[in-house]
């Protein structure tokens, strides 16, 4: 029996959040990607309602928010105002992109105390605007390469706004609306995996190395490369977390990210059918193919598409072969 316990009480990553400059255009783009009507944003409450505290000081920070429920995780889009907040700081220093992953908790203060004891201080707290509850952002950036948000709800979250893709009149751009994976590029996969396995309360999975080039047949920016790297796939209830440590001696999309942007979230992934058709669709929309190849074991293929201009993250297409 697994006696390990998640650091914050559970291992359910139920939300990934993007900070953006323009929530209108971001909402329209994600609606097209997922095959849903464009969602409307709402403005968080003033300080007397939201009670935002950032780095120990009250703040008048407000944000335009959109929540999009998918079959796996919820997507949150955030356009912050100019007042001090972790979202404003992220936008000003890092730029648009994935700001945090989130977990629901039952006793937030207990979990915050636990996290503080493990070296993860609180960055920002506040109260919900559209429902009863509260949130806290915790500074896990150095160790987990992204921030962690805790959500304490006074009523259960519903997924009523999600309509199955097959029942919708609007079809997802990629033929699916399910995000299956979020991936993080790191310098040291051993330490990063230790941190995440402790957070999730699980045994460490095996590290996988890149397969031989005669199987993987990888091309980066149109040129063959071995693209050596170490990988770890960590299963959580709703989404898979992939950790990637690229090798310094061979070119790859992962090494390029580490060299130019440093450690952090690299891509989100969708499992698709007829991958070449999906590549063609995205390229025709102005999103070029960056890297493609076959799985380390030859049981599927992948393609990374440069969708960052619109979706603020690289999208990976995965096609798994039937056994």
C-alpha positions as CSV (number, residue, x, y, z in Angstrom):
1,X,0.0,0.0,0.0
2,X,1.2,3.5,-0.9
3,X,1.7,5.3,2.4
4,X,2.9,8.6,0.8
5,X,0.6,11.5,1.2
6,X,0.3,14.5,-1.1
7,X,1.9,17.6,0.3
8,X,-1.3,19.6,0.0
9,X,-3.8,16.8,0.6
10,X,-4.5,15.7,-2.9
11,X,-2.8,15.3,-6.3
12,X,-5.6,16.6,-8.6
13,X,-4.3,19.3,-10.9
14,X,-7.7,20.7,-12.0
15,X,-6.7,24.0,-13.6
16,X,-4.0,25.6,-15.8
17,X,-4.0,29.3,-16.0
18,X,-2.8,31.7,-18.7
19,X,-1.9,35.4,-18.1
20,X,-2.6,37.4,-21.3
21,X,-2.6,41.0,-22.5
22,X,-5.9,40.8,-24.3
23,X,-8.6,38.5,-22.9
24,X,-11.0,39.1,-25.7
25,X,-8.6,37.8,-28.4
26,X,-7.4,35.0,-26.1
27,X,-11.0,33.9,-25.4
28,X,-11.8,33.9,-29.1
29,X,-8.7,31.8,-29.9
30,X,-9.3,29.2,-27.2
31,X,-13.0,29.0,-28.2
32,X,-11.9,28.1,-31.8
33,X,-9.3,25.6,-30.5
34,X,-11.8,23.8,-28.3
35,X,-14.9,24.1,-30.5
36,X,-17.0,26.1,-28.1
37,X,-18.9,29.5,-28.2
38,X,-16.7,32.4,-27.2
39,X,-16.9,32.7,-23.4
40,X,-17.5,36.1,-21.8
41,X,-15.1,37.5,-19.2
42,X,-16.0,39.1,-15.9
43,X,-14.1,41.6,-13.7
44,X,-13.0,40.6,-10.2
45,X,-14.3,42.6,-7.3
46,X,-12.9,45.8,-5.8
47,X,-10.5,45.5,-2.9
48,X,-13.3,45.5,-0.3
49,X,-14.7,42.4,-2.0
50,X,-11.7,40.6,-3.3
51,X,-9.4,41.5,-0.3
52,X,-6.3,40.9,-2.4
53,X,-3.0,40.8,-0.4
54,X,0.2,40.6,-2.5
55,X,3.5,40.0,-0.8
56,X,2.0,41.0,2.5
57,X,0.4,44.3,1.3
58,X,-3.2,45.0,0.4
59,X,-3.6,45.7,-3.3
60,X,-6.3,47.2,-5.6
61,X,-5.5,44.5,-8.1
62,X,-8.4,43.4,-10.3
63,X,-8.4,41.1,-13.3
64,X,-10.7,40.1,-16.2
65,X,-11.2,36.4,-15.9
66,X,-12.5,33.6,-18.2
67,X,-13.0,30.0,-17.1
68,X,-13.3,27.3,-19.7
69,X,-14.1,23.8,-18.6
70,X,-12.7,20.9,-20.7
71,X,-13.0,17.1,-20.2
72,X,-9.7,17.2,-18.3
73,X,-8.6,20.4,-16.7
74,X,-10.2,23.8,-16.5
75,X,-8.5,26.6,-18.4
76,X,-8.4,30.0,-16.8
77,X,-7.5,33.2,-18.7
78,X,-6.4,36.2,-16.8
79,X,-5.9,39.8,-17.9
80,X,-4.6,41.7,-14.8
81,X,-4.9,45.5,-14.3
82,X,-1.9,47.6,-13.5
83,X,-2.0,47.3,-9.7
84,X,0.5,45.0,-7.9
85,X,-0.3,41.3,-8.2
86,X,1.5,38.1,-9.1
87,X,-0.2,38.1,-12.5
88,X,0.9,41.7,-13.2
89,X,4.4,40.8,-12.1
90,X,4.4,37.7,-14.4
91,X,3.1,39.7,-17.4
92,X,5.7,42.4,-16.9
93,X,8.7,40.1,-16.4
94,X,8.0,36.9,-18.2
95,X,5.3,37.9,-20.6
96,X,2.1,36.0,-21.7
97,X,1.9,32.3,-20.8
98,X,1.0,29.7,-18.3
99,X,1.2,31.3,-14.9
100,X,0.1,28.5,-12.5
101,X,-1.5,25.1,-11.9
102,X,-4.2,24.8,-9.3
103,X,-5.5,22.4,-6.7
104,X,-8.7,22.4,-4.7
105,X,-8.1,22.0,-0.9
106,X,-10.5,21.6,2.0
107,X,-8.5,23.5,4.7
108,X,-6.4,26.1,3.0
109,X,-4.8,27.6,6.1
110,X,-3.5,24.1,7.1
111,X,-2.1,23.5,3.6
112,X,-0.5,26.9,3.6
113,X,1.2,26.2,6.9
114,X,2.5,22.9,5.5
115,X,3.8,24.5,2.4
116,X,5.5,27.3,4.3
117,X,7.2,24.7,6.5
118,X,8.6,23.1,3.3
119,X,9.9,26.5,2.1
120,X,7.1,27.6,-0.1
121,X,5.8,31.0,1.1
122,X,2.5,32.6,0.2
123,X,2.6,35.2,-2.6
124,X,-0.9,36.4,-2.9
125,X,-4.3,35.7,-1.3
126,X,-7.8,36.8,-2.1
127,X,-11.5,36.1,-2.1
128,X,-13.6,34.8,-5.0
129,X,-15.9,37.3,-6.8
130,X,-18.4,35.1,-8.6
131,X,-18.8,32.4,-5.9
132,X,-18.0,31.8,-2.2
133,X,-14.4,30.8,-1.6
134,X,-10.8,32.0,-1.6
135,X,-7.5,31.4,-3.3
136,X,-3.8,31.5,-2.5
137,X,-0.8,31.6,-4.8
138,X,2.3,29.9,-3.3
139,X,5.9,30.6,-4.5
140,X,6.9,27.2,-5.8
141,X,8.6,28.7,-8.9
142,X,12.2,27.7,-8.0
143,X,11.4,24.1,-7.3
144,X,8.4,23.3,-9.4
145,X,9.1,25.8,-12.3
146,X,5.6,27.2,-12.1
147,X,3.4,28.6,-9.3
148,X,0.9,26.6,-7.4
149,X,-2.6,28.0,-6.6
150,X,-4.8,26.6,-3.8
151,X,-8.5,27.0,-4.2
152,X,-10.9,26.6,-1.2
153,X,-14.5,26.5,-2.3
154,X,-17.6,26.7,-0.1
155,X,-19.6,24.9,-2.8
156,X,-18.5,22.2,-5.2
157,X,-17.1,23.2,-8.6
158,X,-19.5,22.2,-11.4
159,X,-18.5,21.4,-15.0
160,X,-21.9,22.3,-16.4
161,X,-20.6,24.7,-19.0
162,X,-18.7,21.9,-20.8
163,X,-20.6,20.3,-23.7
164,X,-19.1,17.1,-25.1
165,X,-17.4,17.8,-28.5
166,X,-19.5,15.3,-30.3
167,X,-22.7,17.0,-29.2
168,X,-21.6,20.5,-30.1
169,X,-22.3,22.2,-33.5
170,X,-18.9,23.7,-33.4
171,X,-16.1,21.2,-33.7
172,X,-12.7,21.5,-32.0
173,X,-9.9,22.6,-34.3
174,X,-7.8,19.5,-33.6
175,X,-10.7,17.1,-33.5
176,X,-10.5,16.9,-29.7
177,X,-11.0,19.3,-26.8
178,X,-9.1,17.2,-24.2
179,X,-5.7,18.5,-22.9
180,X,-3.9,15.3,-22.0
181,X,-0.5,16.7,-20.9
182,X,1.4,19.7,-19.6
183,X,5.2,19.6,-19.9
184,X,8.0,21.3,-18.1
185,X,11.6,21.7,-19.3
186,X,14.2,21.4,-16.5
187,X,17.9,21.4,-15.9
188,X,17.8,18.5,-13.5
189,X,15.1,15.9,-13.9
190,X,16.1,14.1,-10.7
191,X,15.5,17.1,-8.4
192,X,12.4,18.3,-10.3
193,X,10.8,14.8,-10.1
194,X,11.6,14.5,-6.4
195,X,9.8,17.8,-5.9
196,X,6.7,16.8,-7.9
197,X,6.5,13.3,-6.5
198,X,6.5,14.8,-3.0
199,X,3.9,17.3,-4.0
200,X,1.7,14.6,-5.4
201,X,2.5,11.9,-2.8
202,X,3.6,9.3,-5.3
203,X,6.5,7.0,-6.0
204,X,8.9,8.3,-8.5
205,X,8.3,6.9,-12.0
206,X,11.2,5.6,-14.2
207,X,13.2,8.0,-16.3
208,X,13.0,7.3,-20.0
209,X,15.9,8.3,-22.4
210,X,15.4,9.2,-26.0
211,X,15.3,6.2,-28.3
212,X,17.8,5.4,-31.1
213,X,17.6,7.8,-34.0
214,X,16.6,5.1,-36.4
215,X,13.4,4.7,-34.5
216,X,12.7,8.4,-33.4
217,X,13.6,10.0,-36.8
218,X,13.5,13.4,-35.2
219,X,13.6,16.7,-37.2
220,X,14.1,20.0,-35.5
221,X,13.5,23.1,-37.7
222,X,13.6,20.8,-40.7
223,X,16.9,19.2,-40.0
224,X,17.6,15.7,-38.6
225,X,18.8,15.6,-35.0
226,X,19.2,13.0,-32.3
227,X,17.4,15.4,-29.8
228,X,18.8,13.5,-26.8
229,X,16.9,14.0,-23.6
230,X,15.6,12.4,-20.4
231,X,11.8,12.2,-19.8
232,X,9.5,11.4,-17.0
233,X,5.8,11.0,-17.2
234,X,3.8,11.5,-14.0
235,X,0.2,10.5,-14.0
236,X,-2.3,12.6,-12.0
237,X,-6.0,12.0,-11.9
238,X,-6.9,14.5,-14.7
239,X,-3.8,15.3,-16.7
240,X,-0.3,13.9,-17.2
241,X,2.8,15.9,-16.2
242,X,5.9,15.5,-18.4
243,X,9.3,16.5,-17.2
244,X,12.0,16.9,-19.8
245,X,15.8,17.4,-19.3
246,X,17.4,18.0,-22.7
247,X,21.0,17.0,-23.5
248,X,23.4,19.9,-24.2
249,X,25.1,18.0,-27.1
250,X,22.2,17.8,-29.5
251,X,19.7,20.3,-30.9
252,X,16.1,20.1,-30.0
253,X,13.0,22.2,-29.2
254,X,13.6,21.5,-25.5
255,X,17.3,22.6,-25.5
256,X,16.3,25.7,-27.4
257,X,13.6,26.5,-24.8
258,X,16.1,26.0,-21.9
259,X,18.8,28.1,-23.6
260,X,16.4,31.0,-24.5
261,X,13.7,31.0,-21.8
262,X,15.1,28.9,-19.0
263,X,13.2,26.3,-17.0
264,X,9.4,26.3,-17.1
265,X,6.2,25.2,-18.8
266,X,7.1,24.1,-22.4
267,X,3.9,22.8,-24.0
268,X,0.4,21.4,-23.6
269,X,-0.6,18.3,-25.6
270,X,-3.6,16.9,-27.4
271,X,-4.0,13.3,-28.6
272,X,-5.2,13.5,-32.2
273,X,-6.0,11.2,-35.2
274,X,-4.5,11.8,-38.6
275,X,-1.6,13.9,-37.2
276,X,-0.4,15.1,-40.6
277,X,-3.9,16.5,-41.3
278,X,-3.7,18.5,-38.1
279,X,-0.2,19.7,-38.9
280,X,-1.4,20.9,-42.2
281,X,-4.4,22.8,-40.6
282,X,-2.2,24.6,-38.1
283,X,0.5,25.4,-40.7
284,X,-2.2,26.9,-43.0
285,X,-3.2,29.1,-40.1
286,X,0.3,30.4,-39.7
287,X,1.6,28.1,-37.0
288,X,4.8,26.4,-38.3
289,X,6.0,23.0,-37.3
290,X,9.1,23.2,-35.1
291,X,9.9,19.6,-34.3
292,X,8.5,16.2,-35.2
293,X,9.5,12.6,-34.5
294,X,8.4,9.2,-33.3
295,X,8.0,8.0,-29.7
296,X,11.1,6.5,-28.1
297,X,9.5,3.0,-28.5
298,X,8.1,3.6,-32.0
299,X,4.5,3.3,-30.8
300,X,3.4,6.8,-32.0
301,X,4.5,10.1,-33.3
302,X,4.5,13.7,-32.2
303,X,4.7,17.2,-33.6
304,X,5.4,20.5,-31.9
305,X,3.6,23.5,-33.4
306,X,4.6,27.1,-32.9
307,X,1.3,28.4,-31.5
308,X,2.8,30.8,-29.0
309,X,1.7,33.9,-30.8
310,X,-2.0,33.0,-30.2
311,X,-2.2,30.4,-27.5
312,X,0.8,31.6,-25.4
313,X,2.3,28.1,-25.3
314,X,3.5,25.5,-27.8
315,X,0.9,22.9,-28.7
316,X,2.1,19.3,-29.1
317,X,0.1,16.9,-31.3
318,X,0.3,13.2,-30.3
319,X,-0.9,10.3,-32.3
320,X,-0.7,6.9,-30.6
321,X,-0.7,3.7,-32.7
322,X,-3.1,1.0,-31.9
323,X,-1.5,-2.1,-30.4
